Amino acid sequence: PRMTAEAVAARTAVQELSSTSEALRRELDVRWPAGGDRMQETARYGLLAPGKLLRPLLLVTAAEATGGSRDQVVPAALAVEYLHVASLIHDDVIDGDDLRRGQDSVHARFGVPDAIATGDGLLFRVFSAVAECAALGVPDAAVLAAVRVLARAGEDMCRGQVLESVLAAAGPRGCGLDAYREMASLKTGALLRGACRAGALLSAATPEET
């Protein structure tokens, strides 16, 4: 049977997302080549582990949906992944989790001190990566706005992590649904929101579009 217009559009959208995901993963591979120093090796292990690259895809999609170009926002899309992976590295250290994305967690593979330092390094790389967008034609004001959004998202993620510890200490009886929703909105939701907002801001979207 012939595909409906909606089915064709959906398949095209999936293909475009797959193409973008592959392009982002290739860019990560180029920017974090094998054979670097210890921190680069550790970061490469965390960044190129199997994953969906959901947050970078959200940033690119938000930019394209508001009139921007994928090529202009790729560094910012990678920055979002740096922030996400840094949070995973630190989260695994806090929780003592030895597995992540189907393989040894970063601290299980490289040790806790190197994992923490690498996570910190990725957090700093976030800002230099977003700043690269200025050289690709994104206005300085838009770059600054995106930096602010991602910095706030990172702060909210940390607040969510602390709240999770508070709720864990309170136990099931002391953790209400509202408190759990707030924790999830901060620890997980903040960067999803931040990725979308940053993508729109980098493409000079209006406040309503953003």
N, C-alpha and C positions, 0 to 999 in steps of 0.2 A: 504494500500500500504506500501511497505517496505521503510524505511527511507534511504535517501542517506547518504553517508559517511560524507558529509558536515553537514547535519542536525544532525547526531549522535554526531559529534564533537562539534557542537554548543550547543546541549543540555547538553553534558558532561561539557562543560566550564561553562554554567550557573549553573549547580548543584555544581560545585567546588566553584564558587564564593559565592553561597548561603551558602555552608558549612563554608567557610572562614568567611563570615559575621557573622554567628551564633557564631562561635568560638571567634571572636573578641568581640562580645556583651557579651558573657559569661565572658570573661576576664575582661571587664569593670565592670561587676556586682561584680566580686570577688574583684577587686582592690578598688572599691568604694562602700563598703557594706552599707546597711541602718543602721541607728542608730549611725552614727559618729557625730563629732562635727558640728557646724553650717556651716563652710566652706565646709566640706566634704559632708554634706547634700545638700548644694547648688550646688556643682560641680556634684554630682550624678544626680540631677534633670536635669541639662543641658546635661550631657553626655549620659544619658540613655533615653532621649526623642526620639520619633520615628524619624529615619533618615536612610539614605542609606549607611552610612559609606564609601562613595565613595573614599575619599582620603586615608584612611587606606588600602582599597582594591587595590588601584593603587600602593601603596608602596609594598605590599606583591606580587602582580602580577609582578611588575618590578623586584623584587628580584628573584622570581622563574624563570622568563623568561631569566635571566642572570646567572642561575646556583646556586642560593642561596636556602636556606631552610626557609620555612614559620616560623618554630619554632624559628629560630634565630633572626627574625626581628619583631616579634609580639610587643615587647615593643616600637620599633620605629614607628610601625603602629599606636599604641595607642597614641604616642606622636603627630603624625600628627593630630589626632582627638582632642587632648587637644588644640593644636594651633588653629584649626578651630573653636571649640566651644568657646574658649576665644574670638576670633574675633567676633563671633556672639553675645556674651553677651555684649561686648563693643559697637558693632554696634547698637544693639537694644536700649542701653542707649542713644547713640548719636541721633538716629532717633526718640526716644520716642515711639518705637513700643512695644505694649503690648502682641502681639501674636508671637509665633515662633513654627514651627513644630506642629501646631494644638493644642497648649496649651499655657498657660500663659508664657510670656517670663520670663527669670530669674529675671530681676529687678522688673517686675510686681508682682512676687510671693514672693521675698525675700527682696525687697527694693534696691534702687540704690547703697548705700554704700557697702552692702554685695556683690552685683553683681559685682561691679568694683573690689573689693578685691579678689573675687573668680576667676574672669577672669585673674587677675594678677598672682594669685597662679598657675593657669593652665599653664600660659606661662613659669613659672620657672620649673614646672614639666616636660615640654617638654625635657629639657636637661638631667635631671636625668633619664628619661625613655629611651632616646636614648643610654645613657651610659650603661644601663643594658645589651645591646647587647654584650658588651665586655666579660661579664661573660658567655655568651652563645656561645662563640667561634668566634665571629667576631673580626678581627684584630683591634687593637687600632687606627691605621691610618685610617681605613675605618669608624670607629665610629666618629672620629674627622672630617672627610670629610663630613659625613652626618649631623653633628651638624652645620657645616659651611653653608651647603646648606639650612637647615631649618631656621637658623638664618637670612640668606639673604631673604628667602621667607617671613618671618615674617616682616622684615623691608619693603620689597616691598608692602606687604599688607597694612601696615600703610601709606605708600606713596600714595597708591591708594585711601585710605579713605580720605586723605587730598585733593587729586585731585578731588575726587567726590564732596567735599564741595565747592571747587573753581568753578567747573562746575555748581553746583546747584545755586551758587550765580550769575553766568553769565547769567543764564536763557537759554531757548531753542535757541535763536538767537545767543548766544555767545558760545554755545557748539558745536563744529564741530565734524564730524564723527571720525576723526583721534584722537582727544582728548578723545572722549568716548572710543574708542578702547584701547587707552593707559591705561585709568582708569580701564577698565575691565581686561586687561592683568595683571595689578598689583594687584588689589583688589581680583580678583577671580582666574585668571590664575596662579599667582605666586605659590600658594600652590599646585595646581594640578601639575605644573612642578616640584616643589620641592619634592613632594611625590614620583614621578617617579624616579627622579635623586637620591634621598636618598636610595630608594630600590635597585637601581642598584649598587650604591657605596658600600652599606653594603654587597653585594654579590661579591665584588671584580671584578666588570665588568670592561672591558677596557674602555678607554675614548670614543672610537667609539660607543660601546654598550650603554654607559651612555647617 
